[in-house]
Amino acid sequence: MIEVLYFAWLRERIGLPKEQVETGAATVRELVAELCAREPRYAAAFENPAAIRVALDQELADFDAPLMGVREVAFFPPMTGG
């Protein structure tokens, strides 16, 4: 079981700030594919992966990062500012 967190417009599109997900995904990319297959709101939220950042256990990662041993996955838009 992995806790998945959604921030900013991802939270708005999905309608949840977080959820517990039972997954067999080996990578972040596979987890996103599983989520998108659930309901159209997930597919809408993840339609442009280039506009989304991911953190695994509060460490920035990429969509090919393995999920083995990960407890928390957070999705958020790129941060701007200085």
N, C-alpha and C positions, 0 to 999 in steps of 0.2 A: 504494500500500500504506500502510495506516494501522495504527499500533500502538494497540490498545484495551486499557485497563487496567480491572480490576474490583476494587473494595474492599469490605470488610466482608461483609454478607449477600449482596451481589450476587456476590462471589467464591464464596461457599459454594453458592449456587444454581446458578451456571454451572459451577463446578468448575475454574475456571482463574483465575490471577492476571492473566494477560495473553495476548494473541494478536495475530498479524499478520492483518489483514483486507484483502482485495482488495474494493473497493466502487465502485459507480457512484453512490452516494448523494450528493446535493447538500447535504443538511442533516443535522444530528444525528438529527432525527426519522425521516428516510428510512433512515439507518444502523440505527437501532433496529428499524424495520420489517423490514429485511433480516435482522438477527440473529434476530428473533422467528420469521421464516419458516423458519429453519434447523432448529431443534429445539425441542421443548417446554420444555427447561430455560431457554432464553433467553426464551421467552414468559412463563414463570413469574417470572423475575427482573425483567422489565420490565412486569409486569401493572399496576403503579400508577406511571406516570411522575411523578406529583406528589410521590412519596416519593424521587425520585432527583435528584441534582445532576450536572452535567456540567462538565468543564473541557477546553478545547481548548488544547493546548500550554501547560498549567499556568495558564490564565486562565479564570475562571468564565465560563460561557456559558449560553445557553438552548437548548431543543430545536429552535428554528427557526434557529439559527446556521449559517452556511455552512461547509462542510468544505474548500473550495478552499484548497490550500496547507497544510492542517493535517497535522502528522506524528503527533500523539498525542491520543487521546480517552480521558478517564478518567471512569468512572461511579462514584458513591459516594453513600451516604445523607447527608441533611443533618447538619451538625455541630451539636452542642449544647455547652453549657458557657459559661464566661465568661472 
